[in-house]
């Protein structure tokens, strides 16, 4: 009789359940090779010692196996530092943008989250992380310590050494940190390092409301007067103010991109800077644009170019056609450094008693254009804003509202006469407004007389723009209605032409 075969053993179970010295059970399931380290990757879970520990461990093993089968498990045990290293390695951005990201990651992400496993990030951890940044930018956690003016341990403390005072990280900087994390964790999901983006479980930092602070017209006039003590610097400031170009774009301007015959300036590149190193690159939005110049600016640039060419001839130098418009060298081959421009403008404003930066001239250009009634899309084109005007509208909403209020004030001159007596509507106890006199010498007649004199003397020629309603109001300190009546007198006399939505112009033919 043939010997009986042994009964086949039960198939090998996937995963292991180990007993720890404490009595707890550790469940361990193989999850493939870690793509970062090349080592075997295991999913583990510890079950506390209890009468039902074995049953719970088997259930945990089944759950972990299902995660592996459904590819819902993290593929790596990499920490946040390793993720950030990989993120920066593959990041494709401008050098200046990269330097900014590296600074945020080095100063905030690595110290607080760096050693934490990417798979352990969740909404609570990230919300706590943002909370720390909002409390103190140095992550002091309430500790009292001395901030020394010198890194030398043996130095003697002076007035610059002081006890630390908590200062929150700016909201805009917290948003930048958030963008760094978002970019890295989005890639981690795509690489299957993790299966769920933990940022979806956290509350993102609030968007920063733009609050541009342009110089007032009086401050702008003082800045121009101070700048023109050095004519070349004055031209730079004037052109920045009228075009709204960015600092780096102004430094990159070339002579062959300035067409004085057609009164246009082409902006195609920008100068970037990292420490002492500078280089030419595309504009911030990678868009080229052509800006129309006004008559005064064209005349100023014509005189400026003639002056620079005269100086070059005296030195026996020829300025090339593609030389820089603004340059520290007589041959105009070198560009200005953006940091030099920033520091010079800041020092100039400090002498005038103001704490300003040169980017505020860009704000000034935008707000004056919007306040003058120029549509937002045109303003966006001059500034080089992307999004077809959405950026301009978001940043300069306050000045769009101002233009809207001015439109509301202008419409009263185009409305029919009220069919009711306002005194009767207000009632007998209401205060009576002082009526404007209609006799010769009334404010609107004196304004009209001044403008008529400018036209007759040839100061204002046919086709020239007349002052805006806003200019008249500010210059003569009168109401919107009075300004409209003054222009109405000129229109009725055939000296001006005005249309709906258009600025009034001189219509008297030249003799």
Secondary structure, 3 states (H helix, E strand, C coil): CCCCCCCCCCCCCCCEEEECCCCCEEEEEEEEECCCCCCEEEEEEEECCCCCHHHHHHHHHHHHHHHHHCCCCCCCCCEHHHHHHHHHHHCCCCHHHHHHHHHHHHHHHHHHHCCCEHHHCCHHHHHHHHHHHHHCCCCCCCCCCEECCCCCCCCCCCCCCEECCCCCCCHHHHHHHHHHHHHHHHHHHHCCCCCCCHHHHCCCCCCCCCCCCCCCHHHHHHHHHHHCCCHHHHHHHHHHHHHCCCHHHHHHCEHHHEECCCCEEEECEEEEEECCEEEEEECCCCCCEEEECCHHHHHHHHHHHHHHHHHHHHCCCCCCCCCECCCCCCCCCCCCCHHHHHHHHHHHHHHCCCCCCCHHHHHHHHHHHHHCCCCHHHHHHHHCCCHHHHHHHHHCHHHHHHHHHHHHHHHHHHCCCCCCCHHHHHCCCCCCCCCCCCCCCCHHHHHHHHHHHHHHCCCCCCCCECCCHHHHHHHHCCCHHHHHHHHHHHHHCCCEECCCCCCCEECCCCC
